[in-house]
Amino acid sequence: MITINLPSEQDTIDLANYLAPILKAGDIITLYGDLGSGKTFFVKHLGKELGINEEIDSPSFIIMKEYLGGRLPLYHLDLYRLKDKEELYDLGIFDILEKGVTVIEWPHIAESILPYQTFKLDFHFDGKSRWVNVFPDDDHKQYFE
């Protein structure tokens, strides 16, 4: 685990800008953290750096949004409202995992069925400071050593 302090919005943008060029189709990023910790803000800027011109916002109520206009397709999921794994299967998540970059907010319900190669970001905000604990998968460890 690596902890990265994010004292400004620009630091979160810089993290997204750093990650985007090293991502490839099939990469899965899981985002943990409380409401307001910076997860969706991070995804907005990751998408911009991937070349997506559409406005990226939270898929809280529709569960999944697909963005196809960039260097790679971006699949943005918010699983907060799901009650069980069956709902996850109904989404067709396994049909998209290899097609582009999949970013999952609130991934707890999916942890046991996702591939072991998952890049995890755990965002924190204590009212004063922001930081992220980074748990890179094997393919991306070298970029955080």
N, C-alpha and C positions, 0 to 999 in steps of 0.2 A: 504494500500500500504506500502511496505517495500522497502527501497532503499539499495542496496548492491553495494559498491564500488568494482571495478574490476581493480585494478592498474596493475596487471600482467596477462599474459595468464594463469598462474597457478591458479589464482583466478576464472577465467571462467571455467577451468577444474574442480576445486573444487566444483563449483556450480552444474555442470553436474553430478559429482560423488555423491553429496549429494542427488540430485533429483532421480537419476536412481533407487535406491533400493526401493523407496516409490511409484513408479509408478506401475499401474496395467492396464490390458486390459480395453479399453474404455476411458482412459485418453486422453485429448486433450490439447496440449500446443500450444498457439498462440504466435508467435514471431513478435514483432514490432521493428522498428528501421531503420535508414538509411543504405545505402550501407556501408560496412566496419565497422559496429558497433559491430560485433561479433556473429551474429545469426547462420551462418553456422558453425563457429568454435565451438560454443556451441553444436550444433546437432552432430558434429563429435565425440565429447567426451561423449555426452550422449549415443550415439550408442555403443561406446567402452565399457562403463560401463555397458550397457545392455548385453554385450557379443557378439556383432557383430564384426566379423573379416574383413568384406568387407570394402573397402575404401568408406567413406561417403563424397559425395561432393554435391554441389548445384544442385538441380533439375530445375534450371531456364528455360532451354529450353525444357525439357520434362515434366515439371509440377509436376510429382510425381515419387518418387522412393520407392521401397519396399525392406526391409531388413528382412529376415526371420531367420537368424542364431543365434539369441540371446535368452535371457530369455523370451522376448516378441517380437512379430513382431514390427518393426518400420516403419511407413509410413511417409515419409518426403515430404511435398508439398511446392511448391513455387508458389504463385498465382499472382505474379507481372504482368505477361503477359496476364492474363485473362481480358476479356472486360466486361463480364456480368455473372450473376448467372447461366444462361443456360449452359455455358461452364463448370461450376462447377458440375452441375448435370450430365453432360455427362461423367465426370471423374469417376462417381460412388462413390463419397466420402461417401455416406451413407452406402455403402456396406462394408467399411473398419473400420468405427469408433469404433465398439465394438470388433474388432479382436485383437487389439494391442494398442500401443501408437502412436497417430497421432500428428505430429509436423508440424505446418503450418507457413511458412514465408509469410509475406505480406498478412495477413488474412482479410484485410479490406472488400473485396468483399463478403466474406463468413460470416461476423459477424452476420447478421440478420437471418441466417439459421442454425448456429451452436447451439448445446445445450447450455443452460445457464451455465452449469458446465464446464467452460473452464478456464484453468490455463494460465494466461497471463504474459508474460515477455516482457518488453519494454526496449530494449538496447539503450544506448547512448554513443557517442564518440564525444568530442568537439575538437579533435586535440591534446589534452594533457591527458585528463582523460577519463576513461571508467566507466560506472556504469549501473546497471539494476534496473528498478522499477518492483517489483514483486507483482502481484495481484493473490494470490492463490485462487483456487476454494474452495468450502466448505470442500471437502475431504482432502485438503492439508493445510488448514489454521493452524492447530495445529503445523505443522513443522516450522512455521515462526513466532510464537508468542514469 
